[in-house]
Amino acid sequence: MKRITGIPTRPDMVQQLLEVGFDYYNLPSTDGSHYWSDNVAYEFTLAEIDKIEDAANELHAMCMDFVADEVKQGDYEHYRFTDLQKNLIEQSWRENAPYLYGRFDFGYDGDNLKMFEYNADTPTSLLEAAVVQWQWLEQAEGLPNRDQFNWIHEELITRFSVLQQQSGKTGFHFAAMADAGREDWGNLDYLADVAYNAGWHIHRLTIEDIGYDNDTQQFVDLNNQPIEALFKLYPLEWMTTTEYAPHMLNSATQFFEPAWKLLLSNKALLAKLWQKHPNHPYLLPTYFNRHDITDRNVIWVKKPLLGREGANVFYYEKSNGLEFAAKGSEHSNFYANAGYIYQQKFELPNFDGMYPVIGSWVVGDVACGMGLREDFTAVTGNDSHFIPHYFVE
């Protein structure tokens, strides 16, 4: 893996980005520069790409087996689920509720590849990974090769087609919060466009405008039309605690992602996978309790069970019992009250003062691409840069 700089910026870069709906390319990052830039990329070898693809496929299979075991055992001690959430998880798993996608976040130092977490419910940077960096690859000048680990778009079209065939439904609603930024709505618009091209009738609405008709016992939109399938860019842990959440039980609406993904979007997954697969080459030592940590000579990352965009992440040093905030940490009672896990810190490589994290995408059950985020610190936040990649033989 190499960080390549000095790539010529496309003269019509802005026009090209806007043509694919990437109108949030100029969001400010931590250093004040734009979220996207044309002149930086990461170069990988084919062998490295194969390793990342194999890891994502293996870890996804491990996660699916994990959900089956958790539901079978009914052991939800560390998750702090409500009774309704437990029932929703078990019903959706029992009914084999379909799912769409997820993103593994990996640390990679050229030798070791480690899973940081699994964004199994509401991962973003999808448009950037699936479309924007591919467009860049086709148009950028001076690259030694024109190949990229990226067939995300094609796999999404296939997945949406399969979902329609399996369900027999025709309408698909896509929702996010009314005050969500262009990044969220840009990702949502992209998914809606893919679903449309796969043959679905598309409807957009805000989370706040989802209703429930007590007479017909159906979730409905503002036109009182039934919501047959709903993709919500809205965390399951929030949706399953709303006023209408009890109606999700036995609902005719298919929710994406399904409620059983509460088991994967919770970072309890990291500690439980380590318990089930100790010393697995893709996993980092992770514990629920800092008293279980035996290695006093490394730094541990204290992560909230429910947390996003680097919020409430801390470093912990067992040798002296000190705890200090990492970049992106901000006080949030919601995240803090959910509890924490302790994951051994992985030393990311430093390229020109930047630390890259690999986001490896799984659509359905297929690892099909990746995108990279980088920042001046090892904790990736919402304002980190997105960087394209390519690989050489």
DAHU-V282723 format. One record per backbone hydrogen bond with DSSP energy under -1.0 kcal/mol. CO is the residue of the C=O (numbers start at 1). NH is the residue of the N-H. Records with the same first field share a line. If there is no record, write none. Layout:
BEGIN
CO=NH / NH
END
This chain:
BEGIN
2=43
4=41
10=13
12=16
13=17
14=18
15=19
17=22
18=21
21=23
24=27
25=36
27=35
29=32
33=29
35=386
39=7
41=4
42=390
43=2
44=392
45=49
46=50
47=51
48=52
49=53
50=54
51=55
52=56
53=57
54=58
55=59
56=60
57=61
58=62
59=63
60=64
61=65
62=66
63=67
64=68
65=69
66=70
67=71
68=72
69=73
70=74
76=79
82=86
83=87
84=88
85=89
86=90
87=91
88=92
89=93
90=94
91=95
92=97
93=96
100=364
102=362
103=119
104=360
105=116 / 117
106=358
107=114
112=109
114=107
117=105
118=120
119=103
125=129
126=130
127=131 / 132
128=133
131=135
132=136
133=137
134=138
135=139
136=140
147=391
148=150
149=370
151=155
152=156
153=157
154=158
155=159
156=160
157=161
158=162
159=163
160=164
161=165
162=166
163=167
164=168
170=201
172=203
173=231
174=205
175=233
176=207
177=180
181=185
182=186
183=187
184=188
185=189
186=190
187=191
188=192
189=193
190=194
191=195
192=196
193=197
194=198
195=200
196=199
201=172
203=174
206=209
207=210
211=220
213=217 / 218
218=213
219=227
220=211
221=224
225=221
228=254
229=173
230=256
231=175
232=234
235=238 / 239
236=240
238=241
239=242
242=245
244=247
245=248
246=249
248=251
254=230
256=232
258=261
259=262
260=263
261=265
266=269
267=270
268=272
269=273
270=274
271=275
272=276
273=277
277=280
280=283
282=115
285=344
287=342
289=292
290=293
299=345
300=316
301=343
302=314
303=341
305=267
308=311
313=326
314=302
315=324
316=300
317=321
322=317
324=315
326=329
332=336
333=337
335=338
336=339
339=305
341=303
342=287
343=301
346=348
351=354
354=351
355=375
357=373
358=106
359=371
360=104
361=368
362=102
363=366
366=363
368=151
369=361
371=359
372=387
373=357
374=385
375=355
381=384
383=30
385=374
387=372
388=42
390=44
392=46
END
